[in-house]
Amino acid sequence: MGILSAGGQLLTKCCTNCRASVQIPLPELNKKAIYLDQFMFSMIYNVKNEGNLPKGHEAFAREVYALLRRCVLLQQVFLPHSDIHHNETTVFHSPIDLRGLYEFFGGDVSLMDSRDVELLQDIQFAKAYFDGEEPAISLGIDDIADSRRNEWLPDMHVGVRADYSQFADHIRTVRGEVHDAMKQLADTWLEKKATFADVLESELSAIGPTKKQAFAKWFEEVSNPDPSDPLALLESSGRPIYREYRELCRLLEDRSVDEDQQAIEIMKFWHWDRQREIPHQRISSYLFAAVARRVVMGEKKIVDRGIVNDVRTIATYAPYVDALFIDKRCAALLKEEPLEAELEYKARIFSLSDPDEFLDYLREIEGETPDEVREYAATIYGID
């Protein structure tokens, strides 16, 4: 009996002589989600393709490559990819190869887009507000991961070498605009000598007014579309603020709220003081306040082109995943007070500040692999 196929929940064996087959149920799994920042996937790409590795971390790069792949094949972890990865990969020098690598290497499990995760949390709080109940939010990984999380990896992998290069210029343009806005904000923090408490309160209290302003801008766009841009209306329909407004209207319709009252109720919700408890709002506000504190202290390089994506990654996914490997700068911010004491999220935080800590974490996961799972993994994937 040889292996005919494997994956999902079944191992199928087939006799090479008579072609009779048998299906064997595979053990149940509970994989850990380890979210790697983009630079980690780039490093893994360079290990595989014998490219340049981070100076001083060459040995770590090679060992973490081997350990991660082993843990994935042992069905103990998956390395999810997100829209943040996709956008950053599109402007990478070898985007098709990098995208193929992280999908294959990490187990090909994707997470809900970051904006969709934010909307999920917002809607959960909205239900509590409209029903007069205490907010109850679910932060399970299965709420945002695709259904393949706990399936055994197929013994054969088929990939699609999709080319998204036509979006690269737009992504670079948006990144540049966001960076310019962040630099202007940093100049304001520096000029005002803003304190951590000042910026934190400013970020949290601006949630309602910012959403109201964004909605007004969207309404202006759809009311007066640019006649020279035929795609303007299509782009407007995908705005996060419109998607949230539409979902909130549906909630109110389900609660028999008259249409002419829905906008009023939504504005009240957006200005609800408990908006600041929504995880993505709270975490991002604390992180921006911590960045502002560093700026005022004279740290000039902290506001770079990656800071906004780094904050979004942490604020969106840290409540759900088991571990986050992020850059040293943001890992250090999370260890500062009051962030360390006042922020709550599921993820263990790792960075190149202490690479051995991450290697120990992976060795612990590898060592806890059940014997039965290890035996099947050896049979299917050929690992020791």
N, C-alpha and C positions, 0 to 999 in steps of 0.2 A: 504494500500500500504506500503510494507516494502522495505528496501534497498536490492537490489539484488547485485549491485556492484557499485563502485565509483572509479574514477581515470581518468587521462588524462584530457579530457574536458567535460566528461559526468557523470551524476548521473543516474543510472538505477534503477527504482523502479518496484516492481512486486506485484500483488495482491495474497495474500496467499490462496484465494479461487479459483478464476478462472484462475490464472496464467497469466493474461494479464499484459503486461509490458509497461512502458513509459520511454523515455529517456529525461532527462532534461539537457540543456546546463548549464555548470557551469560558474561563472564569470571569466573573464580574469584576469591573474595574472602578477605581475612584481616583482619577488622575488629578494631580496638582497643576494649577495654572501658574506658570512662571512667565511674566511679561518682561521681555528684553527690550531695552531702548534701542533705537535704530543703530547707534554706533556699535552695539554688541553684534547685531546681525552683520554689519559691515566687517567687523573683525572676524567673525566666523567665515564669511565669504573669503577674506584674505588668507585665512588658515587653509581652507580647502584649495584655493588657487595659488598658494605660495606667494602671496603678496606681502606688502609691508605691514608689520604688526606694531602695536603701540610700544614705544621705547620703554624698556624696563618691565614690560608685561608680556614678553614673548612666550615665556614658559607657561604663564597663566593662560594665554590665548589657546595654546595647543592642548593644555589639559582640560580646560573648560569645554573646548570643542568635543573632545572625546567623552567626557562625562555627560554632557548634555545629550549627545546622540545616544549614549548607552541608556540613560534614564528614559528617553523617548521610546526607544525600542523595547525596553522592559515594561512599557505601558504604564509608567509611574507618573510621568509629567507630559504636558504639552506646552508648546511655546506659541501662544496665540498671536495672530497678526490683526491689525486694525487699520482703519482708514488713515490714521496718522502714519503708520508704516508705509502704506501705499503711496501717499503723497510724497513722503521723503524719498522713497525708492524711485519715483518717477524722475527725480532730478539727479539720481545717482549716475555715475559714468557707465554702469552696465546694468540698467534697470531690469531687463528681462531675466538676466541670469540671477540677480539678487532676489527678485520676487520668486523665481522658481526654487531657489535655495531655501528661503525661509518657510515656504509652504511645505516643501518636502522634508526638510531637516526638522522642523518643529512639530510635525504631525498634522499639518494642514487643517487647523481649527481657527476659525475667524471669530472675532468679537463684534458685537453690534457697534456700528459707527459711534464715535464719541458724542456727536450731537444727538443721536438717538438715545444714548444712555442718559444724557442730561434731560431729555424730554421725558424719559421713563420715570425718572425721579420727580420731576416737576409735576407730572400727572398724578403720581401717588400722593404727593402733598396736596394737590388740588382736590382730590376726592375727599381727603380728610377735611379740608376747609369748607367745601360745599356741603358736606354732611354734618358739620359741627362735631367732628370726632378728633381724637388724638392721632397725629400722623403715625402711620405704621409703614415702614419702608422695607422692602425685601432687597437684600444685597447678596443673594446667592449667585455663584458663578453661572449656574444654569439659566439664570434670567437674562444673561447677555451673551452666552456662548452658543455656537450652533450645535445641532443635535449630535454631532459626531464626537463629542468630547470623550465619552467613555466607551467608544467602540475600539476594538482592536484594529490596528493599522493594517491595511491591505498589504499582501506580500508583493503586489505590483503597484507602481505609482504611475498615473497618467497625468501629465501636466499640459496646460495650454500656454504657449509662449505669447501671451497677449502683449501688444505694443501700445503703451499709453503716452508715447513721447509727444503727441500733439498737445497734451495738457501741461507739459513741462514749463513752457514760457509763462503760462497763466499762474501756475503755482509759484514760480519765482517772483512774479510781479506782486502777488498777494503777500507773499512772505516779506518782500521789501517794504510794502505799505504798512504791514503790521509792525515791522521793526522800526520804521520811521516814527510811527505813533508811540511805540514804547520808549523811544529815545526822547521824544517830546515830554512824555509823562515823567521820565526819569529826571529831566531837566527841571520840571516843576517841583518834584520831590526835593531835589537838591536846593533849589532857590528858596523854598519854604522851610527847609530843614525839617521836613516832615518826620514825625515819630512813628514807630510801629503802630501805636494805638490810634493815631490820627488816620493813617492809611487804612487800617483794618476797618474802622468805623465808616470811613468814606466808601470803601468797597461794598460793605454790607448794606449800608443805607441807600446805595445807588442802584440796587437791584430793580426795584419798582420803577423809578424814573427812567432808567436805561431801557427797560423793556417797553415802556410807554413811548419813548422816543423812537425806538427801533420800529415799533408798530406804525407810528405816524409816518416814518420814512417809507416803509413798505406801502402804506396806503397811497402816499404821494406817487410812488413809482407806478402802481397799477392804475391810478386815476389819470396820470399824464405820461403814458409810455413814450419812449423815444422812438419816433417814426423811422429813424435811420437804423434801428437795431431790431430786427424781427424776432430775436431771441430774448428780448428784454422781459416780456411777460412770462416766458417760460422760466427764466432765472428767478424772477420775483416769486413765482409759485413755490420755489424750493427754499425760500428763506426760512431759517429756523424759527423766527418770530411768528411767521404766518402759520407754520406747521403747528406750533404750540397753540396759537389762537384758535385754529380750526379744531384741534383736539379738545380744547377747553369748551368750545361751543357745543361739541358733541356730548360732553359730560353734562352740560346744563340742559341740553335738549332731553337727555335721559331723565333729568330731574324736573321736567315740565316747566322750566323757566322760559318765559316769553322771549321771543327773539329780540325785541327792542330793549330788553333788560340784560341781555347776555354780555354786551360790551361793558356795561357798568359793573357787573359782578366780576368779570375778568380783571378789570382795573383794580378792584378792591383786593382780589387775590394777589395780584402782582405787588401790591403795596402791603400785604400782610407781613407783620413783623417776624413771623416764623419762616419766611423765605430764607432767612439767613441760616436756618438749620438744615436746609437741603444739602446733602453731602458735597456735591460738586461745587456749589456756591461757597460753602464754608471753607473747604480745603483750598480752593483757588484764591479766596480772599486772604487767608492767612499766608499763603505763599507769596502773593504780590506784596503784602505788608512786609514780609521778611526780605524780599528783594529791595524794597524801598529803603529799609534800614541799612542794607549793605551799600546802596548807592549814596546815601547821606554820609556814611562812614568813609566814603572815598573810593569804593571798589568800582572801577570803571568798566571792567570787562564782563560784569555779570549780565548786563542787558545786551545780549547778542541775538543773532537771528534765530536761535533755537529756544530761547527762554519761554516763549509763549506756548510752543508745542510741548515743552517739558512740563510746564504747569498743567496744561490740559491733560497730558498723559496721566499724571499723578492724581489730579482731582477727579478724573473720570474713572480710572480703573483700579486705583489703590483700594477702594472699599470692597472690591470683588475678588481680585486674584490673590493667590497664596504668597507670591513674591514678586517684587519689582527690582530689576537691575537698571539703575539710572546713573546719570553722570554724578561726579563727585560733588559738584556745586549744589545741586538740588538735594542730594542725600544729606549734605551738611546743613542745609536750611531746615530740613525736617527734624534734625537733632537739636536745633536751637529752641529756647523757650520764648514764648509759650506754646510753640507748635508741638513739641514733643509731649507736653502734658495735656493739651486741650484738644488736639485732633485725634479722632478715632477712625481707624481703617484696618482692614484685615491684613494687608500685605506686609510681609517682612521686607525691609529695604536693604538693598545691597548696592555696592559701587566699587570702583577701582581703589577707593581709599583703603579697603581691607579685602582684597581679592580672595585671601585664604578662607575668609568667613563663608563666602559663596561656595567655594570648593567643598568645604566641610558640610555645608547644607546639602549639596548634591550627593556627596558620599553617604550621608545619612539616609537620604531617600533611596539610593541604590541598595544600601544594605538592608532596608526594610521591605524589599520586594518579596512577596510570598513565594514560597518554593514552587508551588504549582504554576504560578504565573511565569516564574523564571524558566521553568522547564519548557513550557509552551513557546516562550519567546525564543529560546535557544533552537527549538525545532523549526519555527517558522522563519526567523530572521537570521539564524546562523550566528548569534552572539554567544560568547562563552558564558 
